[in-house]
Each structure stands twice: as C-alpha cells, then as structure tokens.
Amino acid sequence: MTTAHADEFGPRRRASPQEVLVRLLRSAINRGWALRMAKIYGWLIVVTFAGVTWVASRGYGADATVMSLVARAAGTLAWVAGFTALALAGPAKDAAFRNGALALAAARGFSTQDVERAEMAATTRLLLEVVVPPLLALSLFVWLVDGQGRAGPAGFSLIGSCTFGVVAAVILGVVASACRHWGQGRGRTWFLLVVLLPWPLAELLLSPKTAPFGSIPGLLGVFWESLTRVTG
C-alpha cells in the first residue's frame, strides 16, 4: 500500500469507519487522468463563461441574460460530468488496492450493502468535485463582479444552477456506480446503454409531455429548466 493511499486514512484525521471506507474506495476508483482532464476542462468552461457574462453585464448588471449564461454553464458542466461518469463506470483503476480495501472492510464487519453504498458515495464525490467548485466560483463572480452584490430576484437562478450541478452529479454518480457494480468489466457499456438508449426510445414511444421523464438526459433536462429558470 503506497504512502499516498495511507494518507487517505491516516491518523491525522478522525473519521468514522464508513468515512474511511469511502476514502479508500475513492482512491481505488479514481481514474486520475480522466478526473484531472475533467477538472481542467470544467475550469476552462467557467473562465470562458465568466468572461462572456462580464461583457454581457456591462451597463446592465446581472440581468436575465447573464443568469441564462450561468445556466448554460451549469448544463455544459453536467455534460462534462457525464463523460467523467462514463470513465468511472469502468473497473477500478487499482484493482489490487480495491481488493485489499474490500478485505479490510469485511474484516471490520462491513456488509456487502455497506461497501456498495460507500462506492456509490465515493463515485458521487468525484463527480461533485468536477462540477460544484467551478459552478460556485462562476456564481460568486456573477454575483460580486457582474451584479456588484445585487443580483435581484433573478439571482435565485444562481442558486438553482448550483443545485442543478449537485443533482446532476448525484444522479450520474449513482448510475455510474451501479453500472460498474453490475456490469463489472463492461460497466461503461452498461452506462451507455442505460443513459443513451432510452433517450431516443422515449422520444419515439412516449408523448412529448412524458418523453423527458423516460431517460436520464431528459430527466436532467427537466431539472435544468425548472431549477435555472430566471424569475423577476
């Protein structure tokens, strides 16, 4: 076990056994290159949108147009989280370390359900790290710089955009974790089938009102529209 792995659960932090297990499994399933690229791309998106909102707010403040740009950024980050979830749906990067963590969990009395919940929590945390920090930074920029601390009623869409980012990361994290568990070595294939296949089928077989609820992209679209709607 490497020093980096040992630091995840070292004595410097007092954590519950469940939290320690989540950290261990997070290290096992973390695909470093995918997470690094996703985080870099996420911050590039935010920097780009921040520049656009600053230009759009000149003379108008943080109006509905600026808020809609934040909503677009949230939607774009959700797509980044989707591609990251696809990478995380595959087998654990460090299979030997994961097996050691599972053996330790079994020795400490953790059930299979405890391990599954811990893996799901670890996957969700990784996706939250991709989406939430950049989205919070963009929202703060719009509120403090574009709106000078006075976003008005339209500012509630900033909260909605951040909430959507959390919702998208949680949903995609749960799906990626389930596909990795049930699909084993074919977890990515399962993820693509679960996420993408129902999308066109729902559009073809369901009514326009119910079609969005028949697939994960459609459902996320419903959340996006309802949570990021500009009021006022």
Secondary structure, 3 states (H helix, E strand, C coil): CCHHHHHHCCCCCCCCHHHHHHHHHHHHHCCHHHHHHHHHHHHHHHHHHHHHHHHHCCCCCCCHHHHHHHHHHHHHHHHHHHHHHHHHCCCCCCHHHHHHHHHHHHHCCCCHHHHHHHHHHHHHHHHHHHHHHHHHHHHHHHHHHHCCCCCCHHHHHHHHHHHHHHHHHHHHHHHHHHHHHHHHHHHHHHHHHHHHCHHHHHHHHCCCCCHHHHCHHHHHHHHHHHHCCCCC
